[in-house]
Amino acid sequence: MEFLYSFSKSRLSWLILFAFIIFFEGCALFFQHVMNLAPCVMCVYERVAMMGIGIAALIGMIAPQNAAIRWAGLVGWGYSAYHGLMLSSQHVSYQFPEFPWSASCGLETNYPAWAPLDQWVPWMFAASGDCGKIVWEFMNLTMPQWLEVIFSANLAALALIVVAQILGAKKKA
């Protein structure tokens, strides 16, 4: 745990988290623009959650030695990863509905008026796909199922880092 505590106080740890997010966002854009898989409403919301983790990583990178900034990054990471997990779980329920006639998501995104991402950056945040349609699988998991794995792994890593923060702070005192 001491290693995790020290590592979380380095810019490298936050840079690695940010690099993972860039990789996953790059994969999403590859699926959309190279493989021509139209993103659905849930897909673009999941992208926003992933970007939230990226923003949290940038916050943590500002001054990881500063406990307040580090905790702001950790809270942002947790908030975004949790919401990403909830979104991807809901997306999975659209793909594998208990009652097929009730499973659908909206056809248009519903961003706040102060942040119309689909208008600002349509190539990344406009939706045109069907949430219930399975368009890609790898190792018998669909894209939203992989996102459940990714967001869950983020929460597990975050939990370890938070425990290390608590134990590291106790050790310092």
N, C-alpha and C positions, 0 to 999 in steps of 0.2 A: 504494500500500500504506500510505503514511503516513496517508491519509484513513481507511482502514479501521481502522488501529490507534487513531487518535484517536476515531473514531466508536464503536468497541467499548468505549471507556472512558466513554461517556456513557449516562445512563439512557434516553435516547431510543432508542438502538439496541435495548436489551433490551425496551423498551416496544413497539416495532414488532414484534419477534419474538413477544411475548406477544399482541399484537393479532391477528396472523395466526393464532395457535393458537385464540384465542377465536372468530375467524371460522370456522375449519374445524370446531371442535367445535359451533358454532351450526348449520353446514350439516348435520352429522351428525344433530343433534336435529331439524332441519327435515325431513330425509328420513324420520326415524323417526316423529315425532309429527304432522306435517302431511301428508306424502305417504304415510304409513302403510306404509313399507318396513321390515319387521321386520329388526333387526340380527342377524347370525349371531355365532357365537362369535368368529370372526376379526375381525369388525367391532368388537366391543367391546374386544378385545385391542389393536386398532389405535388405538382411542380412548384407551386407557391410555397407549400409546406417545406419542400426540400430547399428552396431558396431562403426560407426563414432560418434553417439550420446554417446555411452559408453566411447569412448576415450575422448570426450569433457567433460564428467562428471569426468573422472579421472584428466583431466587438472584443472577443477574447484576445485577439491578436494585438489589439491596440496597446495594452499594458497588462500582460498576464501576471506580472508580479503583484499588481494592485488587486487586493481581494475583492473590492467592490466591482471592478470591471470584470474580473474573472467570474464572479458570481452572476453578473449580468449576462455574460456569455453563456454560462451554464443554464440559467433560467430560460433564456431564449432558445437554447438548444433543446431543452426539455419540452418547452411549450410547443415548438414546431414539430418535434419528433412525435409527441403525443397526438397532436392534431393530424399529422400525416398518417399515423397508424389508424386513427379513427376513420379518416377519409378512405384509406385503402381497404379497411375492413368493410366499410359500406359499399365500396366499389366491388369487392368480391361478392357481396350479397346480391348485387345486381347481376353478376355473371352466373351465380349458382343460387337462384331464388328458391325459397321454400314454396312460394306461391307464384308461379311464372307470370300470371296476369298482373301482379302488383309490382313487378320489378322494373323500374325505369328511373332514369335521372332526367333532369331538364335538358332541353336542347340548346339553351343559351346560358352562358356564364352570368353570374350575378355578383359582380365586384362592387365594392362601395363606390358611390358617386365621386369621392375624392381620389380614387385610384382605379380608373377604368383600364386595367392592364391589357384587356383584349383590344382596346382602341390604341393604346400607346405602343404596344409591341405585339401586333396580331400574329406574327410568324411564330411566336412562342406561347401566347396565352389565349388565342381564339380557338374555340372548340367546334368540331364538325363531325366527330365520331359518335358511335353508339356505345354507351356505358356497358350494356349487357352482352355485347358481341366480344367473343374471344378471338383476337387477331394475331396473337403471338403466344407461344409457350416455350419454355426451356426447362428441361428436367421435370416435366409434368406440372409445372407451375405457370400460371398466367402472369401477365405483367403486374396486376394489382396484388397478386399473392407474393410476388417477389418484393414488391414495395412493403408489404406487411413484414417480410423478413428483414428488409433494410431498416425500416423505422424501428422495429423491435430490437435489432442489433444496436441501433443508436441509443435507445433507451437503456439497454443493458450496459453499454459502455459508459453512458452518462451516470448510471447508478454506481458503478465502480469508482468513477471519478469523484462523485459527491461523497461517497463513504471515505475516500482518501482525503478529501478536503476536511471533513469532520475530524477524522483521526489525526490528520496533520496539524490542525488547529489546536487540538487537545494536547498534542505532544509539545507544541510551541509554548503553551501556557504553563 
